Amino acid sequence: MKRQPHSSSKLEQDTEERSNSSKRHQPSRKVRCESVEQTQIQTRVVGPQRVFKVVFLGNSGVGKSSFIQHYCTRHFPSTTSATVGIDYQMKTVTLGCTTIALQLWDTAGQERFRSITQQYYRKADGILTMYDITHSPSFTAVRGWMDSVQEKKCEGAVLMLLGNKLDLADSYRREVTTREGQRLAQQHQAVFYECSAKTGCNMEELMTQLARMLSAQHDQQCEDVLLLTKDTQPGRGCCK
């Protein structure tokens, strides 16, 4: 499956529609004109230039929801419940002069939601598979997740393997070694990190690398499309 480069046109259209609706309900256009103009200017400045869909996969309880919540809000949730179906949050990342919006999709790890989850990662730009380093069954299960991803993911999708709950490695008996995680990642050409959704260890580093890889992949796809277009233009055949 060939993945098409994403754009922020849909978000910009939604933003424009909300702005137009707001202006229709203003009591005095003359009084609010300046503030509306400032809002429109601000929207153009901070609006993301690229939007990427990122899906988190893994068994229930490995920390997917906590990771996303901490990364997006800078706070680790004191309590969490098992994700039912699909949920997502947005995070804006700035790389140089480029603003990127990451749609972070949180999926349910229970087997009964597996068919629903597959529909989301089949069209994802980035896929993060996660396991709990203190719970070996979650690592066994993540092998199945990665095998499924390799069969169904889009061409060019960025794949990462995350060993979560690094903060518990000392107080609890580690059941999955770093080497085991690295070996599995190598088998699937995935980027490997051990991290902690609670302390934030390696969180910013891995997500920044993900954003850079997604952006680079987007640029390469655009370049490939441009070259293909040039090659298929009339008059470029080898025979004259």
HUPEHU-V448371 format. One record per residue. N is the residue number from 1. RES is the residue in one small letter. OMEGA is omega in degrees with one decimal (none if undefined). Layout:
n->[N	N]
res->[RES	RES]
omega->[OMEGA	OMEGA]
This chain:
n->[1	2	3	4	5	6	7	8	9	10	11	12	13	14	15	16	17	18	19	20	21	22	23	24	25	26	27	28	29	30	31	32	33	34	35	36	37	38	39	40	41	42	43	44	45	46	47	48	49	50	51	52	53	54	55	56	57	58	59	60	61	62	63	64	65	66	67	68	69	70	71	72	73	74	75	76	77	78	79	80	81	82	83	84	85	86	87	88	89	90	91	92	93	94	95	96	97	98	99	100	101	102	103	104	105	106	107	108	109	110	111	112	113	114	115	116	117	118	119	120	121	122	123	124	125	126	127	128	129	130	131	132	133	134	135	136	137	138	139	140	141	142	143	144	145	146	147	148	149	150	151	152	153	154	155	156	157	158	159	160	161	162	163	164	165	166	167	168	169	170	171	172	173	174	175	176	177	178	179	180	181	182	183	184	185	186	187	188	189	190	191	192	193	194	195	196	197	198	199	200	201	202	203	204	205	206	207	208	209	210	211	212	213	214	215	216	217	218	219	220	221	222	223	224	225	226	227	228	229	230	231	232	233	234	235	236	237	238	239	240]
res->[m	k	r	q	p	h	s	s	s	k	l	e	q	d	t	e	e	r	s	n	s	s	k	r	h	q	p	s	r	k	v	r	c	e	s	v	e	q	t	q	i	q	t	r	v	v	g	p	q	r	v	f	k	v	v	f	l	g	n	s	g	v	g	k	s	s	f	i	q	h	y	c	t	r	h	f	p	s	t	t	s	a	t	v	g	i	d	y	q	m	k	t	v	t	l	g	c	t	t	i	a	l	q	l	w	d	t	a	g	q	e	r	f	r	s	i	t	q	q	y	y	r	k	a	d	g	i	l	t	m	y	d	i	t	h	s	p	s	f	t	a	v	r	g	w	m	d	s	v	q	e	k	k	c	e	g	a	v	l	m	l	l	g	n	k	l	d	l	a	d	s	y	r	r	e	v	t	t	r	e	g	q	r	l	a	q	q	h	q	a	v	f	y	e	c	s	a	k	t	g	c	n	m	e	e	l	m	t	q	l	a	r	m	l	s	a	q	h	d	q	q	c	e	d	v	l	l	l	t	k	d	t	q	p	g	r	g	c	c	k]
omega->[-178.3	-179.2	178.2	177.1	178.6	175.3	-178.7	-176.2	-179.9	178.9	-179.8	178.9	178.4	-179.9	-179.9	179.9	178.4	179.4	179.4	178.7	-179.4	-178.2	-179.9	-176.4	179.4	-179.5	-178.6	-178.3	-177.9	-177.5	-173.4	-174.1	-175.6	-178.0	178.8	179.9	178.9	179.2	179.8	177.8	179.9	179.2	-179.5	-176.6	-172.3	-179.0	-178.1	178.3	178.9	179.3	-179.4	178.6	-178.3	-177.4	176.4	180.0	178.3	-178.7	175.2	176.6	-179.0	175.6	-178.9	-178.3	-179.4	178.8	-179.0	-179.2	-179.2	-177.8	-176.1	-173.9	-176.5	179.4	177.2	-177.7	-179.5	177.6	176.4	175.5	-178.3	178.4	178.5	-178.8	-173.8	174.8	177.5	174.6	-179.1	176.0	178.9	-179.4	178.3	176.7	-175.4	179.1	-176.3	176.1	-176.1	174.7	177.6	171.8	-175.9	-175.4	180.0	-175.6	177.4	-178.2	-178.5	-176.2	-175.7	178.6	-173.3	-178.7	177.4	-178.7	-178.5	-179.5	-177.3	-177.2	175.9	-179.1	-177.3	173.3	179.1	-179.7	179.6	176.7	-171.9	173.6	-179.7	-175.6	178.4	-177.1	-174.1	177.6	178.6	177.5	175.6	-178.8	-176.4	174.2	177.3	177.6	-176.4	175.8	179.5	179.6	-178.7	-179.4	-168.3	-175.7	176.9	175.6	178.9	179.0	179.5	-177.6	177.0	173.6	-176.1	171.8	-172.8	178.3	176.9	179.7	-179.3	-174.9	-177.9	-177.0	175.8	179.0	176.9	-178.1	178.4	-178.0	176.8	-179.1	178.3	177.7	179.1	-178.6	179.6	178.8	179.1	-179.9	-176.8	-178.6	-179.4	173.9	-174.4	173.0	162.6	-171.7	175.4	176.6	-177.6	-177.4	-176.7	-179.0	179.0	-177.1	-178.8	-177.6	-175.9	-179.6	175.4	177.0	177.3	-179.9	178.8	-179.9	177.9	180.0	179.5	178.5	177.5	179.8	-179.3	178.6	178.6	178.7	178.9	178.6	-179.9	179.3	179.0	178.9	179.8	-177.9	-177.7	178.5	179.5	176.6	-178.7	179.4	-178.1	-177.8	179.0	none]
